[in-house]
Amino acid sequence: MPYLVAFLAAACVVLWATPVVKAVGIRSGQLDFPDERKIHRQPMVRLGGVSIFFGNLVALLVLWGAGAFAGLRPEQEYEIWGVTIGGVLFFLIGLADDLFQLSPFSRLAMQFGVAAAAWGVGVRIEFINLPRIGIWPFPAWLSLVITLLWLVGMANAINFMDGLDGLAAGVSGIAAVVMLMVTLLLDRPAAAMLAAALAGACLGFLRYNFNPAQIFMGDGGAYFLGFTLAGIGVIGVAKGVTTLAVALPFFILAVPILDMSAVILKRLARGKSPFHPDKGHLHHRLLKAGLSQRHSVLLIYAMTLWGGSLALALAGLPAGGTYLGGASLVLAGVAWGAWQRHRQRQQSSEDSEVQAEPINSKKD
């Protein structure tokens, strides 16, 4: 099966390439140094996105050479090229930021330019299928606006999530697996192969990025993952004619979308720039509540898995309800463990305060 080949090829290449990238990063001094906002306590190479990108690219080239993309209609070929070349350019934007520290506005300007080019070759959200109304096509200007916000927004949402060891790679990997299942269900084989390669690359990278991490993916990796996931959501899911097709990518990627939206709204409400870094992300709040890095990451994994399982059930996947039920049990179990950890920290804090109180005594 081409999907298994894509998955394994990407995973194997990333497993091989990541130590090489790490060694090059150390020699060249491309390190992410700790500060008061960041969680890590020692300098880390931030170029791991290079191996994710390289593994994904090699997997797709293997499929292309084997003729797996043959037989596509011209418009479908343009869509695949739009997502693939767009992913390359988003990776290069992020890599340039990792190396040269670009300004937020220059990054956004380039991202919107690439997303507009992708829209121009067919990576478009063009309609919505409404109950009792049917397919309602968007005017070109509205299609452009919605598509640009989706593509650029998701790239930055994944970048916003890249704050704990293994978080962005794991969330992206779970989302890619769900995208693979949905695109296969909707008979979108080309998009499914993109999703399989992306899932394999994420899994391979987690070998070195899960807590305690040995390397970070950097902006290059995060932008590449976010744009590619968003692009697969457009060409492989949102173009379906089912009533919920447009909503399915949102459910699959709900956690990073809602986290980014909440953080930006909170910053704007405080009169700060949306790009002003702070500790308002979901993972920061979980750490503050007393969870460890691993427990925080696993809880967000479980939330992402639940959102993806909901999408599978809504898409009509056979046994989709069973997947959703299983994901609900996983989420409940991880959430219960998180709650217990929070209560233990509260109790420990209260006990410490009691022990610290001075003991009043009277003289007879």
Legacy VTK file of the C-alpha trace (Angstrom):
# vtk DataFile Version 3.0
C-alpha trace
ASCII
DATASET POLYDATA
POINTS 364 float
0.000 0.000 0.000
1.380 3.441 -0.884
0.138 4.877 2.425
2.229 2.455 4.467
5.233 3.089 2.209
4.859 6.848 2.704
4.524 6.466 6.475
7.509 4.150 6.902
9.756 5.997 4.458
9.174 9.352 6.182
9.638 7.843 9.664
12.874 6.051 8.730
14.403 9.094 7.047
13.583 11.326 10.018
15.024 8.765 12.449
18.252 8.769 10.448
18.435 12.500 9.678
17.609 14.013 13.080
20.932 13.109 14.808
22.768 14.511 11.774
20.791 17.765 11.952
21.444 17.956 15.684
25.196 17.595 15.188
25.220 20.270 12.482
23.137 22.581 14.680
25.550 22.219 17.600
28.582 22.900 15.419
26.957 25.950 13.816
25.624 27.351 17.095
21.960 27.256 16.064
20.645 26.880 19.586
17.523 27.936 21.457
18.672 29.354 24.787
16.545 29.279 27.955
14.805 32.378 29.257
12.139 33.192 31.860
9.256 32.356 29.486
10.622 29.092 28.088
10.361 25.748 29.802
13.689 24.146 28.872
16.716 24.757 31.074
19.591 24.087 28.686
20.424 25.209 25.129
18.728 23.066 22.480
19.237 22.773 18.719
16.189 24.333 17.051
16.583 22.987 13.515
14.713 19.699 13.890
12.203 20.884 11.308
14.867 20.226 8.676
14.673 16.482 9.306
10.843 16.526 9.382
10.767 18.349 6.051
13.443 16.122 4.506
11.737 12.906 5.599
8.392 14.054 4.244
9.978 15.138 0.951
11.819 11.855 0.439
8.645 9.849 1.124
6.686 11.837 -1.458
9.471 11.527 -4.031
9.478 7.741 -3.533
5.734 7.639 -4.146
6.026 9.930 -7.134
8.778 7.782 -8.659
6.662 4.682 -8.136
3.757 6.276 -10.002
1.466 6.521 -6.984
0.255 9.964 -8.083
-0.421 8.897 -11.663
-3.922 9.219 -13.032
-4.802 12.451 -11.241
-6.908 14.971 -13.093
-5.055 18.221 -13.938
-6.886 20.199 -11.241
-6.000 17.544 -8.658
-2.340 17.701 -9.677
-2.396 21.471 -9.171
-3.877 20.979 -5.704
-1.156 18.504 -4.724
1.534 20.820 -6.066
-0.075 23.737 -4.233
0.106 21.951 -0.881
3.564 20.488 -1.529
5.275 23.637 -2.853
3.394 25.754 -0.316
4.740 23.506 2.438
8.267 23.947 1.084
7.918 27.725 1.121
6.369 27.812 4.605
9.271 25.657 5.804
11.764 28.095 4.273
10.001 31.057 5.937
10.240 29.319 9.298
13.845 28.264 8.712
14.762 31.845 7.845
13.141 32.943 11.093
15.091 30.297 13.026
18.338 31.510 11.482
17.812 35.270 11.187
14.925 36.191 13.542
12.457 37.742 11.077
9.934 40.311 12.276
6.354 39.063 12.857
4.971 41.294 10.119
7.497 40.139 7.512
6.694 36.514 8.355
2.972 37.134 8.028
3.361 39.012 4.759
5.305 36.123 3.221
2.879 33.550 4.613
-0.145 35.325 3.166
1.663 35.617 -0.166
2.360 31.875 -0.283
-1.180 31.035 0.840
-2.604 33.302 -1.873
-0.496 31.497 -4.480
-1.767 28.148 -3.167
-5.346 29.434 -3.463
-4.561 30.484 -7.020
-3.672 26.913 -8.051
-6.742 25.334 -6.474
-6.118 24.919 -2.724
-9.434 26.613 -1.981
-12.381 26.383 0.379
-15.010 27.085 -2.266
-18.376 26.069 -0.843
-20.331 24.842 2.122
-23.048 22.195 2.091
-25.924 23.338 4.304
-28.805 21.129 5.487
-32.033 21.692 3.495
-30.252 24.254 1.322
-27.587 22.211 -0.415
-24.252 23.416 -1.727
-23.749 27.164 -1.325
-20.713 28.339 -3.328
-18.609 31.151 -1.899
-17.859 34.240 -3.987
-14.218 34.284 -5.076
-13.271 37.022 -2.616
-14.845 35.165 0.310
-13.201 31.897 -0.721
-9.846 33.705 -0.803
-10.308 35.275 2.637
-11.476 32.054 4.303
-8.730 29.967 2.698
-5.967 32.433 3.614
-7.123 32.644 7.218
-7.259 28.851 7.423
-3.841 28.169 5.861
-1.929 30.944 7.631
-3.856 30.525 10.868
-3.120 26.802 11.132
0.576 27.269 10.402
0.808 29.717 13.281
-1.455 27.653 15.547
0.947 24.702 15.374
3.850 27.086 15.987
2.038 28.469 19.046
1.690 24.908 20.392
5.404 24.202 20.116
6.086 25.042 23.753
6.627 21.660 25.434
8.709 18.641 24.491
6.855 16.595 21.892
3.695 18.696 21.950
3.535 20.107 18.409
4.922 16.927 16.807
2.491 14.686 18.688
-0.577 16.845 18.063
0.352 17.108 14.380
0.952 13.372 14.149
-2.439 12.544 15.675
-4.133 15.049 13.358
-2.304 13.598 10.338
-3.446 10.051 11.173
-7.050 11.243 11.491
-6.703 13.156 8.204
-5.412 9.948 6.610
-8.476 8.009 7.760
-10.952 10.711 6.707
-9.370 11.233 3.271
-9.446 7.485 2.630
-13.109 7.427 3.651
-13.841 10.306 1.269
-11.851 8.612 -1.552
-9.095 11.236 -1.726
-6.050 8.969 -2.204
-3.547 11.690 -3.152
-4.349 13.747 -0.041
-4.209 10.538 2.009
-0.634 9.899 0.837
0.371 13.402 1.944
-1.189 12.731 5.342
0.555 9.349 5.677
3.968 10.873 4.966
3.341 13.663 7.454
2.241 11.213 10.155
5.389 9.132 9.649
7.631 12.187 9.844
5.998 13.273 13.119
6.341 9.816 14.646
10.003 9.580 13.677
10.735 13.000 15.140
9.044 12.157 18.454
11.851 9.643 19.059
14.100 12.657 19.700
11.581 15.334 20.660
9.446 13.700 23.365
10.319 14.639 26.928
13.189 14.882 27.680
13.759 16.375 24.225
17.104 16.188 22.460
16.173 18.683 19.719
13.420 21.203 18.863
11.635 21.472 15.518
11.844 25.276 15.401
9.605 27.564 13.375
10.572 25.791 10.145
9.118 22.501 11.299
6.053 24.037 12.947
5.111 26.171 9.932
5.623 23.215 7.593
3.445 20.903 9.682
0.712 23.508 10.188
0.448 24.539 6.537
0.562 20.960 5.245
-2.137 19.815 7.677
-4.287 22.790 6.704
-3.704 22.116 3.004
-4.656 18.443 3.358
-7.763 19.583 5.201
-8.725 21.769 2.234
-8.020 19.441 -0.708
-8.831 16.165 1.020
-11.630 16.941 3.468
-13.276 20.340 2.987
-13.891 19.694 -0.731
-16.143 16.754 0.123
-19.817 17.221 -0.630
-21.047 15.899 2.711
-22.840 18.358 4.960
-20.103 18.417 7.601
-17.114 18.300 5.233
-16.036 21.905 5.842
-16.315 21.472 9.609
-14.295 18.243 9.831
-10.820 19.864 9.611
-11.849 22.202 12.435
-12.742 19.290 14.707
-9.497 17.494 13.843
-7.401 20.586 14.631
-9.669 22.094 17.287
-7.100 22.097 20.109
-4.419 24.244 18.395
-7.101 26.468 16.820
-8.860 27.201 20.108
-5.585 27.627 22.000
-4.276 30.178 19.500
-7.607 32.023 19.360
-7.864 32.283 23.152
-4.282 33.525 23.497
-4.651 36.169 20.763
-7.965 37.458 22.149
-6.498 37.674 25.653
-3.466 39.596 24.393
-5.638 42.028 22.451
-7.901 42.532 25.479
-4.826 43.522 27.484
-3.740 45.962 24.802
-0.778 43.802 23.783
0.341 42.748 20.316
-0.964 39.335 19.181
2.704 38.415 18.672
3.757 39.404 22.210
5.025 36.198 23.886
3.579 35.262 27.254
2.627 32.263 29.378
-1.050 32.197 28.465
-1.071 29.040 26.367
-2.929 25.918 27.416
0.285 24.061 28.194
1.496 26.914 30.412
-1.755 26.815 32.379
-1.500 23.055 32.817
2.049 23.387 34.143
0.896 26.117 36.517
-1.835 23.777 37.754
0.845 21.340 38.878
1.089 18.910 35.966
4.456 17.700 34.748
5.578 18.311 31.178
4.746 14.745 30.210
1.322 14.766 31.855
0.470 18.117 30.246
1.482 16.833 26.819
-0.426 13.568 27.245
-3.571 15.458 28.273
-3.381 17.639 25.155
-2.740 14.514 23.065
-5.911 12.999 24.534
-7.901 16.148 23.749
-6.622 16.106 20.159
-7.439 12.419 19.824
-10.971 13.060 21.073
-11.513 15.893 18.567
-10.188 13.702 15.771
-12.389 10.803 16.828
-15.401 13.106 16.824
-14.521 14.033 13.238
-14.314 10.334 12.324
-17.743 9.690 13.818
-19.273 12.697 12.070
-17.683 11.664 8.766
-19.555 8.361 8.942
-16.533 6.106 9.357
-17.614 2.530 10.131
-17.186 2.028 13.889
-16.613 5.777 14.199
-18.744 5.767 17.334
-16.492 3.082 18.815
-13.423 5.227 18.134
-15.126 8.179 19.789
-16.091 6.077 22.794
-12.534 4.800 23.170
-11.096 8.305 22.828
-13.576 9.539 25.449
-12.356 6.892 27.888
-8.738 7.826 27.202
-9.482 11.521 27.721
-11.432 10.817 30.916
-8.612 8.685 32.304
-5.866 11.201 31.514
-8.020 14.098 32.778
-8.702 12.229 36.022
-4.979 11.713 36.525
-4.385 15.411 35.846
-7.052 16.370 38.376
-5.502 14.111 40.997
-2.099 15.675 40.361
-3.627 19.153 40.721
-5.328 18.204 44.013
-2.090 16.748 45.362
-0.254 19.962 44.579
-2.971 22.026 46.234
-2.857 19.838 49.334
0.924 20.002 49.457
0.813 23.788 49.155
-1.755 24.072 51.930
0.300 21.803 54.205
3.401 23.917 53.561
1.519 27.089 54.478
0.275 25.545 57.708
3.775 24.444 58.684
5.119 27.913 57.913
2.659 29.702 60.239
4.247 30.899 63.503
3.052 29.178 66.663
1.685 31.642 69.232
2.429 30.854 72.855
1.404 32.483 76.141
3.475 33.036 79.243
1.745 32.001 82.422
LINES 1 365
364 0 1 2 3 4 5 6 7 8 9 10 11 12 13 14 15 16 17 18 19 20 21 22 23 24 25 26 27 28 29 30 31 32 33 34 35 36 37 38 39 40 41 42 43 44 45 46 47 48 49 50 51 52 53 54 55 56 57 58 59 60 61 62 63 64 65 66 67 68 69 70 71 72 73 74 75 76 77 78 79 80 81 82 83 84 85 86 87 88 89 90 91 92 93 94 95 96 97 98 99 100 101 102 103 104 105 106 107 108 109 110 111 112 113 114 115 116 117 118 119 120 121 122 123 124 125 126 127 128 129 130 131 132 133 134 135 136 137 138 139 140 141 142 143 144 145 146 147 148 149 150 151 152 153 154 155 156 157 158 159 160 161 162 163 164 165 166 167 168 169 170 171 172 173 174 175 176 177 178 179 180 181 182 183 184 185 186 187 188 189 190 191 192 193 194 195 196 197 198 199 200 201 202 203 204 205 206 207 208 209 210 211 212 213 214 215 216 217 218 219 220 221 222 223 224 225 226 227 228 229 230 231 232 233 234 235 236 237 238 239 240 241 242 243 244 245 246 247 248 249 250 251 252 253 254 255 256 257 258 259 260 261 262 263 264 265 266 267 268 269 270 271 272 273 274 275 276 277 278 279 280 281 282 283 284 285 286 287 288 289 290 291 292 293 294 295 296 297 298 299 300 301 302 303 304 305 306 307 308 309 310 311 312 313 314 315 316 317 318 319 320 321 322 323 324 325 326 327 328 329 330 331 332 333 334 335 336 337 338 339 340 341 342 343 344 345 346 347 348 349 350 351 352 353 354 355 356 357 358 359 360 361 362 363
